[in-house]
Amino acid sequence: MHSQLGGKRDSTYDEKKEKFHESLNWLEKFLSRGPFAAATDRITVADLVLVPSVTSVIEAGFVPDKHTRIYEWVKRCQEGMVGYEEANGQGAQLLGKRLRGMISRGEVHVINLNFRRVLYKKHFNRTVRSIKFSPDGKHFAVAKEDTVYVYLAPGVDRRIFNPFVLERVYHGAYDLATCLDWSHDSKLLAYGSRDMTTRVCSFVKMKNLTECRIGGAREGVSGVYFDDKTYNLYVVCKDGGITVWDCSADESGLIPECENPYKARERGGKAGKEDQSKDRVFYTRRYKLNVNNHLKGMSTSVTATAFHKRNKMMVTACETGDFLLFDMNDQGALIHSLNISSQKITSVALNPSGDWIALGVSSIGQLLVWEWQSETYVLKQQGHYNSMRVVTYSPDGQNLATGGEDGKVKLWSTQSSFSYVTFSEHTAPITGLEFTQSGRAVISSSLDGTVRAFDLIRYRNFKTLTSPRPTQFTCVTVDSSGELIAAGGQDKHDIYLWSLKLGKLLEVLGGHTGPVVSVQFSKQPGSTMMVSTAWDGTVKVWDAINDTAVKENIMMSADGLCVAFRPDGKQVAVATLDGQITMLNPTTGRQEGNILGQSDLGAGRSAKDKVTAKKNLESKAFTTLCYSSDGKYLIAGGQSKHVCIYSIEDEILIKKFQVTKNKSFDAMSDILNRKRITKDGTNLAEVEHRGHRQADDLKLPGARRGDMSKRNFMPEIRVTSLTFSPTGRSWAASLMMALRLNINSLKQEVLESIPLNCVTLVVNDLVQLYVESLLQFVAESLETTPHVGLYSRWATELVTRHGQVLKTRAPQIMSTLNALQKSLSNHHTNLSKVCTHNEYMLSYLLAQASLRRKRNLAITPGEEGESKVPYLTSDGEMEDDDDDDDNLEDMFPGEEAEP
């Protein structure tokens, strides 16, 4: 291929092309691991091979149309994200890993997945219903309203100011364009519409094809796909009909239009006559099938489709929760079908091999990956159906527990970001969650009047605690020993104390005159001190064992909303209704600090508010607090989109995070949008628009009675719960968010350059001032470093040589010890699995090393000039007095084994 400017081929063309194909193969392996899914306003990359999933920090301005939409996963993802071309003699160039996302308000983002950054952005001002790159990566098509636009894809070699250069516009549809697809050579473009027609247009001007309309559909078109190597077409309609159309021309049958037809007519009209004599491209129907014929007489609508071009497999998903897999090579024979949900499936995709089917259900936030050949789940994830209310970390930081309005308790792995167990015993919203100190159980409270204990080894509810009189519990806490459980009541204004081991109620603590909203045990080992706050404007300090009477009764400036203990148990933070955070000494009851944080919340103004955002701020307050693991910082959140981190010593704001930028929520802006105000002063936000969404339709056909008073509303963002990780490196605010820490590269270089046999000497001579700092660095590096043996040796020597001093400072360095334990436990689990699965291979390698050493000894003469010949023992094994480590060193000469 020559350059666009007519220059000669670059001399390094073959080398660049080879490098490109190597990059393409690597990227293809990466893409085959997992899907790209849109979780609310963010994109999540779920790696099904290496397990971890990563959620991008990039946010959409509005929620996508399909909350659980699988954007790309299959090899066609490669079509839209990778391409190479030659321009200006530069040879083949990789365009890079790019993902183009759609947003419901007509905003398109071009995202670099390597750096997770938005490269370009364009506003279309209307809903974009379909978008797709051409197979050559040079163009992309966008379906907006009844028109399809083709843009020049931005590339690294194109020096253009506008990244979205419009190339072609296709009109003609009488209703919304719903789907589109490119042919294999990027010459033809097909798009379906709600007007029950499919149009095939030529992107490259052809003499015998301008636009071909295909009808025969009874309802709107849900999917249209070209064949892998031909121009044959597969059309899927919303009523379940699948039609296969054969094209009358192949790739050689398309005649490009090389000459301007008007100039040809001026020369005598020969070109016009030739054009009329040419055979026009047309489509003929090969066969047709209907999805409803395989659903036992049920009549349903198709909500999502996917087509594997290489294997000729078609997947159709229905609103009844069924999906069907057809073999289009065998006249549409049914291969597989399954019902996965009672809700409609909103998105579907196939992996490059066609073995895995990814399905998304937006109404319940479900993402499934199904292997149809073995009929097993590869991935099955589902979030909370309603809002999430509470979140807490396990003591080792490896697990995360969440509770929601749907009454479910979910456990998540912080390593893989996947949920691995769900408890559904509660029948009302969860109000409190707490892990025991051992991490083997999690305690939950609910508005159903029960406190339940769940076993994290057998995954079952082994204790259910109730009060003498039915009451709704608003909070729960566990003492440091894991024996005592306390929960606060909402309507009885009492605190209930149980024994987890016996499952009996020990005491009912009275004294509050308002609903108890927060109760917390001290985390100091052996301490039974407990602090509670309520809507009566008081904070009470209790001793749960020695004296059940109130030790301290502290009056606050307003009603209490949340209370938190410092990890060392020597300070308590209380959030009140007036937006203040007060630090108290629980022993003396004296105030040690006060933070006026109401101005840091940033209230925002709702679309229907009659007052300004500044006036709204007076009614906002913090509702959840948490100390950092070292007790120096306090993280707070509440009736706002912001999360604040304060320095306790200086009583100032250190950092403020915005949880979301999603404008689908209300009160995201401090200024009222004047565009929504009419000339007569009417606020259009107060005018409801009904019937424009499918969800507004009547649920039961023919039902005209019932509750017809449903209203459309925009929820406001609220931080209901947050907690710091025990490792001190991350925190979660109803969804986990990481605070990245920079690792000192100089420390890493020095540490890895010290010989292994000198580690003990260096640790012995290390000043105590730097022991904790080095131990913290080792604990952080163990999570990502490939030199596990080296860093494990450093950790062992540090703990062994300086164990006595570290033990005395255990409360201050608890985060470092937890991080170290977490890293070592993860490596032990992974390595033990590998060794267990390769036990016989390791035995074989040791035996081969032993034989090689015997062979070397047999050839090398001994001290007396005789050769040392190995001999077999009575049990048939060769005698060997050397250790296996020496054998391995002989087997791999010149390499130093890493412990």
N, C-alpha and C positions, 0 to 999 in steps of 0.2 A: 504494500500500500504506500502510495506517495503522499507527501504532505499536501495540505490544502493550498499552499502557496506555489505548488509546482516544483518544489525542490526535490533533490534526489533522496533516496533512502539513507537514513543514518547508518554509519558504519557499525554502530553498536546495537543495531536493531535486534539481531538474534539474541544477544545477551540480555537485553532488556525484556524481550518477550519471554525468555526462559525464566527470568526473575519474576516476571508478572505471573506466569503460570504457577510458580512455586508459592507465591503469595496467595493466589487464587485457591490452590489446594488447601493451604492452611486455613484460609477464611471459610472454605466450604466445610472443613471439619468443625470449625467453631460454630457455624450456623446450624449444623446438623445436631447440635447438642440440645438445644432448647428453644422455646418460642420467645418472641417479644410480645409482652402483654401490657395493655394499658390498664393500670389500677387507678381508678378515679382520674386524677389529673397528672399522674406520673407514669413513666414507662418502666416496667420491670423486665429484666433479662433473667430468665429461669434456666440455669444450666442443669440439664438432666443427667450429665455424665459426671461432672465434678461436684454436683449437688448444690453449691451455694447459688443464691439468686441475688441480684444486685438491682436496686431501685435507683433510677437516675434522679439526680437533684434537679433536673429540668422540670419545670412546672408549666402546665397549660393555663392559659388565662381563664378558660371555661372547661367544665367537665365534658369529655368526649361523649358522643351519642351513645356508644356502647361502653359501659363502664368496664367490662371485662372483654375488651376487644383484642384478639390476637392479630397483631399487625402483620408480621412476617415470620415465617419459620422455614418454609420449604426452599427448594432450590431456586424458585422464582424470587426468593428474597435476594439471591445473588444477582438476579436480573435488575433489581431495583437499586442495589447498593454497590455493585461492582461493575466496572466496565473499563475498557481501554481503547484508546484511539490514537491516531498519529496526527499530529499537527505541528507545523513549523519545523519539521525534521527532528522532533524530539523523540520519536519512537513510541513504543508502547508505554503507557503510563497508567498506573492504578489510580482510579478516582477515589478510592478509600471506602471505609465502612461508613455508610450513610444510611440513615433511617428518616423517612419522610412521614411525619405524623399528621393526622387530621384532627381538627377541633371543630366543635359544633357551631361556633360562631364564624366559621369561614376563615380560620387562620391556619397557615401551613408552615411547619418548621422543618428545616433541613438540619439534622443532628449528626454530629460526629461521635460515634460510639466509643472511639478510642479515648477521647478526652471528655466525653459527655458534655459537650458544649453545643449550643445552637449556632450554626454557621450563618443561616439566612432565615428570614421570616417574611411572610407576605400575608396581607389581609385581603380576603376575597369578598368580605361583607355579606356572604351568603353561606349556607351550609354546604360543605364539600362532602359529597356522598361516596365518591370513589376516586382513587388516585393510584397511578401505577407508572413505573419506569418502563421504557422500551428495553427489549433484550440487549441492544447494543449499548445501553447506558447513556445515550446522547440526548434523549428527550424523556419527558414525562407528561402524562395526560391527566387532566383534572376534570371531573364531572361536577358541574355546578348548575343547579336548576335544570333547564332543558337544553343546556349547551355543554359541549366538550371542548376544552382548551388544551392545546399542546404547547408546552414550553421547552426551551432549550435547557438541558440539565446543566447546572453549574459544574465546572471542572477546574482542576488545579492548573491547567495549561491555558485556560481562556482568560485573557485580561480584559474583562468587561466590567463596567461600573454597575450595571443592573444584573443581578444573578438570575432574574426571572424574565427571560426574553421570549415574548409570545411568537410562536411559529405558525400556528394554524388554529382556526376556529371552525367547529362543526355545528351548524344549526340544523333544524329540521324536526326535532322531536316535539310532540305536542303536549308532553307532560315531563315530569322530572326524570332525568337520566340517573339510573340507579347503579349500573355496573359497566365495566369496560375491560378490554383485554387487547393485547398486541399480538400480532402474528410472530412467528419465529424469526423472520428476517426484518422485522420492524417496518415493513412496507404497508401493512394493512392495520386498521384499527376498527374494532367492533365495540359497540356500546348498546346496552339495552335500556328500555324506558318503561315508565308506567303506562304509556299509551299502547302497550301490548305488541310492540314492534321491536325488532333488532335491526340496527343499521351497520353495514360494513362499508367503511370509507377507506380510500387510498390515501396514505400519508404522502407517499411519493406519487406524483401525478402520473396517471395511466391513461392510455387512449381508450381502453376497453373497460375501464371501471372508474366511476366517480363516486357513486353511492348506490348500494344495493339494499333494499328494504326487505326484511323477512317478517312475515306475519305468522298467523296460526296459533297465537297464544290467547288464552281465555282471560288471563289476568296479567298483571305487570310482570316484567322480567326480573328475576332475582339474581341470575348469574349467566354470563356468556364467556365461553372459552374457545380459543383456537386449538387445533391439533398441534402435535409436537413438530411435525415436519411438513404438513400440508396446510391448506387454507380451509379445511373442513371445520365446521362450527358445531359446538354443543351449547344448547340454549336450555336454561332451567327457568320455569315459570313459577310464580308464587302459588298457583293452585296445585303444584306437584308434578306438572308435566315436564318431561325431559325429551327434547327433540334433537336428533342428529341430522345435520345438513351437510351434504356433499357439495363441494365447490367444483364448478365446471372447468376450472383452470388450475394448473399447478404453477410452480415458481417460474417456469419458462413461458407459461401462457400469458403472463402479464406483460403488456407492451408499454414501456415508459414513453411519456410524451416529451419528445426531444425538441419539438419545434412549436413555435407559437401558432395556433390554428388560425388566427386572424391574418397573419402574414401569408399563410399558405392559401387562404381563400383569395387574397389579393392577387396571387400569382396564377390563378385559374381555377381554384376550387378543387384541385386534385387531392390535397390532403384531407379536405372535408369528405370527399367521396370515399377515400380509403378508410377513414374513421367509421363511416356508416357501414362499410362492408365488413369490418372486423366483427368477430363474434363477441358479443357482450358477455361479461362474466355473470353467471347466475347460480343460484343454489337450488338443489333438489333435496327433498326429504328422504332420508334413508329408512329410518324407523322412529317410532315414538313410544314412550312408556310413561306410566304414571306412578308416582310414589304411593298414592292412596291405595293402590291395588295390593300392596304388601303390608298394610296396617290393619288387617282384619276388619275391613268395612268402615274404618274410621275416615272421616274427611278432615284434613288438616291443611295448614299452609306451610310452605317452605320459608324458613327465616334466615338460613345461611347455607352456603354451598362452597365446595372446594373441589378442584380437579387436579389429578396427578397426570400430567401430560405424557410422561414417559411410559407409565404402566397403564394408562387409559382407565383410571379408576375415578369414579365420581362419588362424592360424599354429599348427602343432603341432610340438613338438620331441620326439624319441625318444631312448631310451637307447642306440641304435646310433650316435648322432652325426648323424642325418638330421633335417632340418626340411622341412616341406611347407606351401605356401601355397595356400589354397582360396578360390574365389569363391563365397560363399554365395548370391549373387543368381542364379547360374547352376547351381542344383541341386548345389552343392559341387564344381564343376569344378576340377581341379588347374591352378593357374597356374604354380607354380614349385616345385622341390625341389632340395636340395643336401645333400651330406654334408660337414661341416666338421671333424669330429674322429672319432677312434676311441673317445672317451669319451662318456658320456651328457651331454646338454645339460640344465642345471639351471634355466635361466631364459631368458625370451624377452620382448621388448617391441617395439612398433611406434611410430614417430614420428608426429606429428600428420597429416602428409600421406599416410602409409602407404607411402612409398617406401623407407624404411630399416628394416631388421630388426636389432635388437640381441640378441645371444645370449651367454650366459655358461656357461662350463664350469668347475665348481668344482674338479674333481679335478686339473686342471693349471693352474688360475689363468688362464684364457683369457677375453678379452672381445673380441667381434667385432661389427662393424656392417657389414651387407651391403645393398647397393642391388640389389634383385632385378630391376629393369627393365634396367639396364645390365650386371648380373652382375659387379659390381666391389666390392672391399672399400673402405669408407669409413674403417674403423678396424680394426686387427688387432693386438692386444696380448696378450702372454703373459709372466708372470713366471717365476721359477725354479721348477722342479718340486719341488725339495727346499729345504733351508735355504740361505741366502746366507752365504758364508764371507768374502769380501773385497770391498772397495769402495775406489775411488780417483777423485780428480778429475783432469781434464785441466789442463794448465798455465794455460789461459785461463779456466777455470771454466765453460765452456759445455757440457761433456760429463761424463758420469759412467759409469765402467766398473764392472761387478759380476761376480763369479764365484761359482758355487754348487756344491752337492754333486752336481748333475746333470751336471757337466762342461762347462757352457756359459758363455761369456763374452758378456755383453750390454752394449751401449752405449745410454745414455739421454741425452736432451737435457734440460738443466736449465731451459730456457725453456718447453718444452711438457710436460715430465714423461713423455714417451712414449719407448719403446724403438724405435730405428730400425735396429738391426742385431744379429744374433745369430751368434756363432761356435760351431760344434759339433764342432770337430776333436778336442778332448780326450776321452778315454774314461774319465777318473777325476775325482774332485773337484778343483776349482781351489783352490790354496793361496796364490797370490800374484799380484798385478797391479801394473803400473807403467807410466805413460805416459813416453814419451821427452820431452825438454825442448822439442822442436819441436811436439809434439802430433800428429804425423803417424802415430805407431805406438803400439801398446800391447803390452806384454810380459806373458806369463802363464806361471806354473809350475803343475804338476799332479802328482798322485800316480801318473800313468801313466808317469813317467820322462822327460817331455819339457818343454822350455821353448819356447814358440811366440811368434813375432812377427807381429802382424796389421797390415796396411796399412789406415789409416783413410781413404784416398782411393779406392782400388779395392776395399776391403773383402774382402781375401783374406789367407790365411796365406802369407807370403812367406819365412819362415825357421822351421826346426824344429831345435832344438839338443838334443843328447843327450850323455850321459856315456859314457866308455869302458866302464864296467860299469853294468849297469842299476841304477838307484837311484831312490828316490822323493824328489822335490823338495818342500821345505816352505816356501820363501820365494824371492823374486826381487827384484832391484834393478837400476837403470840409472844410469850416471854422468851428469854434467851435459852432456856432449857427445853423448850418445846412442850412443856407439860401444862401450862395454864393458857387458857383462851378467854379473851374478854371481848364483848360485843356491846355496842350502844343501841338503845331503843329509840324509835322515832315518836311513838305515841305514848309510851309509858314513862319516858324521861329517866330510865334507869340504865345501869351498866350491869351486865350479867357475866359472871365468872364461872367457867367450867374447868374440869380436869379432863384433858384429852385422853389420858390412859384409862380412866374409869368411865368417862362419858357421862358424868353426873354434874349437876349444877351445884357449885360450892357456895356461892354468895350472890346476893343481889345488892348492888351498891346504889343507894339513893342519895339525892342531894341536889341534882340539877332540876331546874324548873322549866326547862325548855328541851326540845329535841337534841339528843346527843349526836353531834355531827362528826366527831373525830375522837379516837382514843388510841393511845400509843404506849407500848411497854418500852422500858429502857433496854438497849442492846448490850449493856455491860453483862458479862458472864456472872451468874449468880444473883443478879439484881431482880427484885420484884416490884420496883417502882413503876408506877403507871400515871400517865397524865391524860386528862380528858378536857374537852371544851364543848360548849353547847350554845344554843341560841339565847341563853339567858345572860350572856355577857360575862361569864366567869370561866376561869381555868382552875381545875382541881387536880391536886397531886395526891395519889393514893399509894399505900403499901399493900399489895394484894395478899400477903401472907401474914406478916406480923401484926398489922393493925389495919382493919378494914375501914376505920374512920378516916375522914379527910385530914391529911396532914397540912396542906396549904390550900387556901381558898383565895384566889387572886382575881380581883375585879379588873376587867378590861374596858377600853374606851368604847367598844361596840360589841355586837354579837360575834362570838368566835365561829370561824368557818373551817379551820384546819389547825392541827398541831403536829409537830415533828420533833423527835429527839435527836440530838447530836450523837454521832457514833460512840463517843466516850461517855455518854450519859450525864454530862455535867452542864448541859444547856438545853433549853427548849425554845422552839420558835413557834409563834402563834400568829395566824393570819386572821384579821378581823374585818368586819363589814365595811369599815370606813377606809379600806385600802392600805392599812398599815400592817407591818410585820414587826412583832415585838419579840426580843430575845430575853428569856428569863432564866434565872438560876432555880432549878426545881427544889433544891434543898432549903435555900433561904427565902425564896420567893421574890428576890430583888430583881429589878430590871437591869439588864446588862447592855441593851442596845435597842435601837428603834429605827426602822426604815420606812420612809414615806414613799411608797411605790405606786400610788394610785396614778400619778402622772405618767408613769412608764408603761401602763397597760395599753393605752391607745384604743379608745372605745370604738371609734367609727360611727357612722351615721346610717341608719336603716333607710330604705327607700320610702318608707311610710312614716318616718319620724317627723314630729312637728317641732322638735327642738334640735339644736346644733350638736355636733359631736363633742364639743367642749362641755356642754351641759350634761350630755349622756355620761361623760367620764365620772361625774360625781356619784353615780350609782354602781360603779364597777369596783370589783375587789378580787383579791387572790383567793382561790378555793383549794389549792393544793400546794404543798411545800415538800422539799426534800433537801437534806444536807448532803454535801459531797463526802466521799469516803474519808478525807482527811479533816473534815469539819471546818474548813476555812471558807467555804463558799456555800451559798444557799440558792437553790433553783426554785422558781415560783411561777405558777401559771393560774389562769382563772377565766374570767368572763371577757376574754379578749383573744385575738389571733396571735398574740405575742407571748413568748416565754422569756423570763428575765433571770439572769444570774447575778447575784450580789456578793460583794466581799463583806464578810461579817465584821472583820476588824475595822475596815474603813467606812462601812455602811454606805457604799456607793454602788452604782450599777456598773458591772463589768462588761456584760454582753447581753444583747437582746436579739432573740431569734423570732422570725415570722414563720409560723407553722405552715401556712399555705398562702398562696396568692390567687386561689381559685375564686373568680368573681361570680361563680354560681351561688356562692354563699352571700347572705345579706350582711350589711354593715361592714363591707370590706374597704370602703372609701370614707374619708372624713368629710367629703364635700358632696352635696346633693347634685345629681345630674340634672342640669337645667333643660336638657333636651326632652326630659320626660314631663315637663310642665307645659301645659297648653296656654293659649292666650288668655283664657278666662281664669287661669290659676289652678286648673284641675291637675292633680297628680295622676299620671297614667299608670303608675305603679299600683294604685288602689283600684284600678279597673281590671277585673278578672277576664281572662280569655279562656273559655272552656271549649272542649271538643276538638282541639287542634292536635292532641296527642292520642296515640293508640291506647295509652293507659287510662284515658278519661272515658273510654267507651264503657257501656254497660257490661258487667261481668257475665250475666246470664242472659241468653237470648230470650226475648219476650218479656223480661222482667221489667215492669214499670213502677213497682212499689219498692219501698225501702228507703234508706238514707240517701237523699239526693242533695245533701247540704255540704258535700265535700268542697274544700277550697284549695286552690293552689297557693303554696307558700314557699318561701326561700328560707331555709334554716340558717341560723347564725353560727359561726365557728366558735367553739368553746374548748378549752383545755380542761378535761375532767380529771385527769390523773397524770402524774409524772413521777419518775424515780431515777436516781443515779445508778449506774452499774456498780457492783461491788468492786470491780477492778479500777474504778475511778476514771475510765477512759471513754465512757459513753453514757448517754442518758436517753430515756424514752418518754415521750409525751403522747400517750395513747397509740402511738406507733413509734417503732424504734428509730432514733436518729443518732448518728455517730459524730462525735467531736474529734476530728482528726488531730493527732499530735505529731509534730516533726521529730524524727529520730536523728540524733547527732551522727553524721557520717564519719566524723573523726573518731568518735568512740568505737564505731564498728571497725574501722580500719586498724586501729591499734589493738583491739581485742582479738581480731582474727589473725593478726600477724605474730602474736606471741606463741612460741612453740608449746605443744601440749605438755611436754614434760616440765615446763617452767610455770605452769598454772599454779601449782601448790605454793611455790616460792613467792610468786607475785602476790597471792592472796594473803600469805602470812605477813608480808611486809606492808600491806595496804593499810593506810590510816583509817581509823574508824569513821572519820568524817565522810569518806567516800564509799563506804561499804553499802549503805542504803541506796545511794544514787546508782552504783553499779548494779546492784541487785534488781532495781527497778528497770534499768536498761536491758538486762538479761531477760527479765520476765516479758518485756514488751517484744524483744527481738525473737524470742522462741516461737511466737505465733506465726511468723512469716519466713524465718531463715531456713535455708536448706541444711545448714550445719547444726543439726539437732544434737549430735554427740558432743560437739565442741561447747555449745552453750549449756548443755546439761552438765558437763564437767565443771564449768564455771559456777553454775548454780549450786552444785554439790559442795564444792570447796568453800564457797562463801557461807553457806548455811552451816557447814561442819566447823569451820575455823572460827566463825564469829557468831555461833548459835546462841551463846549465853547473853550477849549484848542485844542481839536481835529479839530474843525472847522477852527481855524487859521492856522493849519498845514495840511490842506486838500491836497494841491498840493504834499506835500512830502509823504503822506501816502495814496495816491489815489489807489495804488495797493492793499493795505490792505482793504480799503473800498469796492473796486470792488469785491474782493474775498469774503468778508462777505456778500455783497448783492447777489452774485451769489449762495452761499451756502444756504442762507435763502430762496431765490426764488425757488430753486430746492426742498427743503423740503416742502415748502408751496404748490407747485404744486402737489407733490406726495401725501401728506397727505390730501389735498382737494379732490383729486380723490377718495381716500379710504373712506373718510367720506361721500362723495356724494353717492357712490355706496352702503354704509352701513348705510344710514340715518335711515331706519326703524329698523335695528338691534340695533343701538345706542338708539333709543327711547324705544325699548323693554327692553334693559338693564337698562335704567334709571327708567322705570316703575317697573321692578322687584326689583330694589334697594329700591324704595319708598315703595313698598308693604312689603318688608322684615323689613324695619324700623317700619312701622305701626304695624307689627306683634310683633316686640320686645317691642314696647311701650304698646301694649295691654296686654302683659304678665307681664311687669314690673309695680308694683303699683306706683301711683303718690305720691305727697307730702302729700296729705290728706288721704292716705291709700286706694284710689280708683284706679282702673285700668283705664288706658287711652285707650279707645276703639276707633279705627278710625271709621269714618262715611263717607258716601257718600254725595257729594254735589248734587245740583239740576241738574247738567249736567251729573251726573253719574260717576264723578271722585272722588277719595278719597282725602280729604283735607290734605294738608301738608304745614307747615309753614317753613320747613327746606330747606336748599339749596341742590342742587343735589350733590355737592361735599361731603357733610356730608353723604348723602345716599351711595355714592360710597365707602366712607371709611368704613361704616358699612357693605357693601356688601363684601368688601375685607379686613377683619381685619388683623392687623399685617403688612400691607404693606403701605409704604409711597408713595403717588402718585407723579409722576414726572411731573413737569409743561410742 
